Amino acid sequence: MIAKKKFMIIPLLFVVSLFLSCSTAGDDEMKKRQLEVRSELESSIAETEAAIDRVEKDIETASEEMREGLEANLDRLEESRDELRSALDKVGGITADEWDEFQRTVRRTVDNAKQTLREV
């Protein structure tokens, strides 16, 4: 009787360990993806904040007629930064099922931020 129980437990343990290793591998891959996206977002945020600093300094020394255009650029940069930060805040909470759509959204957000940087 004890021998039968051992034979039943061994396959069960194998299945459980296989499940856990697959789950861990999937978790590791998801964490890797999250880290890559987080890094890209942080880099874009840093670039955008550097541009914001430059525009703020330009506003301080700009003539009255130049100031309005610079302030509009500043608003666009701040909006881009806020969108990037919002995406960064969501990275850890995205499930595997939501990941592809989230990644497309992040790509659009980063591309829009880069476009704004080129234009200002």
Residue, then its C-alpha position, 0 to 999 in steps of 0.5 A: m500500500i505504501a509503495k502505491k502511494k509513493f508511485m502516485i506521489i512521484p508523478l504528482l510532484f513531477v507535475v507540480s514542479l513542472f508547472l512551477s518551473c513553467s510559471t517561473a519561466g513565464d514570470d521571468e520573461m514578463k519581468k524582463r519585458q517589463l524591465e525593458v519597457r521601464s528602461e525605455l520609458e525612463s530614458s524618454i522621460a529623462e530626455t523630455e525633462a532635459a528639454i523642459d529645463r532648456v525651454e524653461k531657461d529660454i523662457e526666462t531670457a526670451s523677449e515677450e514675443m518669443r515667450e508665447g511660442l516657448e510656453a506652448n512648447l513647454d506645455r507640449l513637453e510637459e504633456s508628453r512627460d506626463e503621458l510617459r510617467s503614466a505609462l511607467d506607473k502602469v508597467g508593473g500592473i499589466t498582466a500577460d494578457e494585456w501586455d501586447e496592447f500595453q506595449r503598442t500604447v507605450r510605443r505610440t507614447v514614446d514615438n509621440a514624445k520623440q516627435t514632440l522633442r524634434e519639433v520644439 
